[in-house]
Amino acid sequence: MPLSKLPAVMIEPIVRAALLEDLGRAGDLTTDAIVPADHRSQARLAARQVGVVAGLDVAAMAFRLIDPEVVVEVARPDGARLAPGDVIATVSGPTRAILTAERVALNFLGHLSGIASVTGSIVDAVRGYDAQIVCTRKTTPGLRALEKYAVRAGGGGNHRFGLDDAILIKDNHVAIAGGIRPAIERARAGAGHMVKIELEVDTLAQLEEALGIGIDAVLLDNMTTDQLRDAVAMVAGRALTEASGRITPQTAPAIAASGIDLISIGWLTHSAPVLDIGLDHVGSAPVMPRD
């Protein structure tokens, strides 16, 4: 499925806030003191390690918000696999704008590409099975839309985006409701006809009870691969099955082999290492004064 870009109206407030944080009260003292106002340059965004790129529109927004004359020409779009040395994009225009926006652009690009890269590694690990890799709500405050986009760029999918687009009944909800049945019944009574209901379980007995009541999806939390196989057999297609808890690239294939539908992984967004991407200056072109 083609990767759909995020609308600029979603990206701009996040990037604008990051630029304002960096510019502070006086702007870029270093660049403004050293670089002539009419100086123009070309630079390349290049990968320094293997990975998957994500966040080019966000990086381009950072440059353009400083100066709309900056042009970003993409060589490898979001979702592309990278090798060290690969040129991702060329950035050209006023030098001051390029240098002033550089850190914010690279912060976003490296962070989002890191998420896309670890997602891609897990997707590769379960290739050949039907299980889909999905992220969770364990995201950086304020960056959820961007981070979930990066997961999609890496070939994964998204669990719910927030508390308002699906119902997920967890152990505390069950405890407060007084059991699985009252929790599901209350959720069903309060949900609109378009809202799916998922229940978290950690035993097969809880799963059996939930299936007897009826549920759209079950989150099988911290189960062994043997338990997951038994759970998938018990569900027998009556609900979506999702595995969660301490999943690594090493354990993911066996989990996928259980027949599970979804594998949700929080660390895709909360602990992905930054992908090393650099901005390399390749040429200067001072603007000559007109006659």
Disulfide bonds with the S-S distance in Angstrom:
none
